[in-house]
């Protein structure tokens, strides 16, 4: 997706776009573990539970903004080092990209929470954790990872484009820093086409 298009979505819509892609990818990781490398099988379940918890907190923030960005970064995003790299791209291609999609969603959601707090005067306007320094350059990677984790990348891309079109229709903005209206569960589940996993 071109960055100009992405910037026409409110912040809540941007997070929603990533969240629904991550929820689809999350299903790929359920009851899975790494088959390559010296990894504990239990880490597969812990990875899944970390993502599920992070996505649930992201959804709650979308609805009622009940989590501070600094807390999310220190207690959720920062521990991603324990889980990223668990799946080998060559041997578990779908799992590798599903995990990447979920990570990108968590990282972008963290950035959005921090920006929200700054706009609300809830944190220092200069606060920007080093763990997220490179993330703004990776917007397209989340969508691409979701495509590569799917059974049919082309169909996934077409589905993403439909979701983006709907979000642009309902949550368009000329100000890329605007948060817009909070987004409810029913709307997200309509876009996803199924119930959220939490």
C-alpha positions as CSV (number, residue, x, y, z in Angstrom):
1,X,0.0,0.0,0.0
2,X,1.3,3.4,-0.9
3,X,2.2,5.6,2.1
4,X,0.0,8.4,0.7
5,X,-3.0,6.1,0.9
6,X,-2.1,5.0,4.4
7,X,-1.8,8.6,5.6
8,X,-5.4,9.1,4.5
9,X,-6.6,6.8,7.3
10,X,-7.1,8.0,10.8
11,X,-4.8,6.4,13.4
12,X,-7.6,4.2,14.7
13,X,-8.3,2.9,11.2
14,X,-4.6,2.2,10.6
15,X,-4.3,0.2,13.8
16,X,-7.6,-1.6,12.8
17,X,-6.2,-2.5,9.4
18,X,-3.1,-4.1,11.0
19,X,-5.1,-5.8,13.8
20,X,-7.5,-7.7,11.5
21,X,-4.6,-8.9,9.4
22,X,-2.8,-10.1,12.6
23,X,-5.9,-11.9,13.8
24,X,-6.0,-13.9,10.6
25,X,-2.3,-14.7,10.9
26,X,-2.7,-15.6,14.5
27,X,-4.7,-18.7,13.6
28,X,-1.7,-20.1,11.8
29,X,0.4,-20.0,15.0
30,X,-2.1,-21.8,17.3
31,X,-0.7,-25.1,18.6
32,X,2.5,-24.7,16.6
33,X,6.1,-25.0,17.6
34,X,9.5,-24.6,15.8
35,X,10.6,-27.7,13.9
36,X,14.1,-26.3,13.3
37,X,16.7,-25.2,15.8
38,X,17.2,-25.8,19.5
39,X,14.0,-24.4,20.7
40,X,11.7,-25.5,23.6
41,X,8.3,-26.6,22.2
42,X,6.7,-24.7,25.0
43,X,8.0,-21.5,23.5
44,X,5.6,-21.9,20.6
45,X,2.7,-21.8,23.0
46,X,4.2,-18.9,24.9
47,X,4.7,-17.0,21.6
48,X,1.1,-17.5,20.7
49,X,-0.1,-16.4,24.1
50,X,2.1,-13.3,24.0
51,X,0.6,-12.3,20.7
52,X,-3.0,-13.0,21.7
53,X,-2.5,-10.9,24.9
54,X,-0.9,-8.1,22.9
55,X,-3.7,-8.0,20.3
56,X,-6.3,-8.1,23.0
57,X,-4.8,-5.1,24.7
58,X,-4.6,-3.4,21.3
59,X,-8.3,-4.0,20.7
60,X,-9.2,-2.7,24.2
61,X,-7.1,0.5,23.4
62,X,-9.0,0.9,20.2
63,X,-12.3,0.9,22.0
64,X,-11.5,2.9,25.2
65,X,-7.9,4.0,25.1
66,X,-7.2,2.4,28.5
67,X,-3.5,1.6,28.0
68,X,-0.6,4.0,28.0
69,X,2.0,3.7,25.2
70,X,5.0,3.7,27.5
71,X,3.4,0.8,29.5
72,X,2.7,-1.1,26.3
73,X,6.2,-0.6,25.0
74,X,7.9,-1.7,28.2
75,X,5.6,-4.6,29.1
76,X,4.5,-5.9,25.7
77,X,6.6,-4.7,22.8
78,X,9.9,-4.8,24.6
79,X,9.7,-8.6,25.4
80,X,9.3,-9.4,21.6
81,X,13.0,-10.2,21.7
82,X,12.0,-13.4,23.5
83,X,9.8,-14.6,20.6
84,X,11.0,-13.0,17.3
85,X,13.1,-15.4,15.3
86,X,11.4,-18.5,16.7
87,X,10.3,-19.8,13.3
88,X,12.8,-20.4,10.5
89,X,11.6,-18.8,7.2
90,X,12.9,-21.7,5.1
91,X,11.4,-24.5,7.1
92,X,8.2,-22.8,8.4
93,X,7.5,-20.1,5.8
94,X,3.9,-19.4,6.8
95,X,4.6,-19.4,10.6
96,X,7.6,-17.1,10.1
97,X,5.5,-14.6,8.2
98,X,2.5,-14.9,10.5
99,X,4.7,-14.1,13.4
100,X,6.2,-11.1,11.5
101,X,2.7,-9.8,10.7
102,X,1.7,-10.0,14.3
103,X,4.9,-8.3,15.5
104,X,4.5,-5.4,13.0
105,X,0.9,-5.0,14.3
106,X,2.1,-4.9,17.9
107,X,5.0,-2.4,17.0
108,X,2.7,-0.1,15.1
109,X,0.0,-0.2,17.7
110,X,2.7,0.8,20.3
111,X,3.6,3.8,18.2
112,X,0.0,4.8,17.9
113,X,-0.5,4.6,21.6
114,X,2.6,6.7,22.3
115,X,1.4,9.3,19.7
116,X,-2.0,9.4,21.4
117,X,-0.5,10.0,24.8
118,X,1.6,12.8,23.4
119,X,-1.4,14.5,21.8
120,X,-3.3,14.1,25.1
121,X,-0.4,15.5,27.1
122,X,0.1,12.2,28.9
123,X,3.8,11.7,28.1
124,X,6.8,13.7,27.1
125,X,6.6,14.8,23.4
126,X,10.2,13.7,22.9
127,X,9.6,10.2,24.2
128,X,10.4,7.7,21.5
129,X,11.9,4.3,22.5
130,X,14.9,3.1,20.6
131,X,13.3,-0.3,20.0
132,X,10.9,1.5,17.6
133,X,13.3,3.8,15.8
134,X,13.2,1.9,12.5
135,X,9.5,0.9,12.6
136,X,7.9,3.8,10.7
137,X,9.8,2.7,7.6
138,X,8.1,-0.7,7.6
139,X,4.4,0.0,7.0
140,X,4.1,-2.3,4.0
141,X,5.9,-5.2,5.7
142,X,2.9,-6.0,7.9
143,X,0.5,-6.3,4.9
144,X,3.1,-8.3,2.9
145,X,3.8,-10.7,5.7
146,X,0.0,-11.3,6.1
147,X,-0.1,-12.1,2.4
148,X,2.8,-14.5,2.6
149,X,1.4,-16.3,5.6
150,X,-1.9,-17.0,3.8
151,X,-2.8,-19.9,1.6
152,X,-3.3,-17.6,-1.4
153,X,-1.2,-14.3,-1.3
154,X,-3.0,-12.8,-4.2
155,X,-6.5,-13.3,-2.7
156,X,-5.2,-12.0,0.6
157,X,-3.9,-8.9,-1.2
158,X,-7.3,-8.4,-2.9
159,X,-9.0,-8.8,0.5
160,X,-6.7,-6.2,2.1
161,X,-7.5,-3.8,-0.7
162,X,-11.2,-4.2,-0.1
163,X,-10.7,-3.5,3.6
164,X,-8.6,-0.5,2.9
165,X,-11.3,0.9,0.6
166,X,-13.9,0.4,3.3
167,X,-11.7,2.1,5.9
168,X,-11.0,5.0,3.6
169,X,-14.8,5.3,3.1
170,X,-15.6,5.3,6.8
171,X,-12.4,6.8,8.4
172,X,-10.8,9.1,5.8
173,X,-8.7,12.1,7.0
174,X,-6.5,14.8,5.4
175,X,-4.5,14.9,8.6
176,X,-2.3,11.8,9.1
177,X,-1.9,12.5,12.8
178,X,-5.7,12.5,13.4
179,X,-7.0,9.6,15.6
180,X,-10.7,10.0,14.5
181,X,-13.5,8.1,16.2
182,X,-12.8,5.0,18.3
183,X,-13.6,1.8,16.5
184,X,-16.0,-0.8,18.0
185,X,-15.8,-4.6,18.1
186,X,-18.7,-5.0,15.8
187,X,-17.1,-2.9,13.0
188,X,-13.8,-4.8,13.3
189,X,-15.5,-8.2,13.3
190,X,-17.5,-7.1,10.2
191,X,-14.3,-6.3,8.4
192,X,-12.6,-9.5,9.6
193,X,-15.6,-11.6,8.7
194,X,-15.6,-13.5,12.0
195,X,-15.4,-13.1,15.7
196,X,-12.3,-11.7,17.3
197,X,-10.3,-14.4,19.1
198,X,-10.5,-12.6,22.5
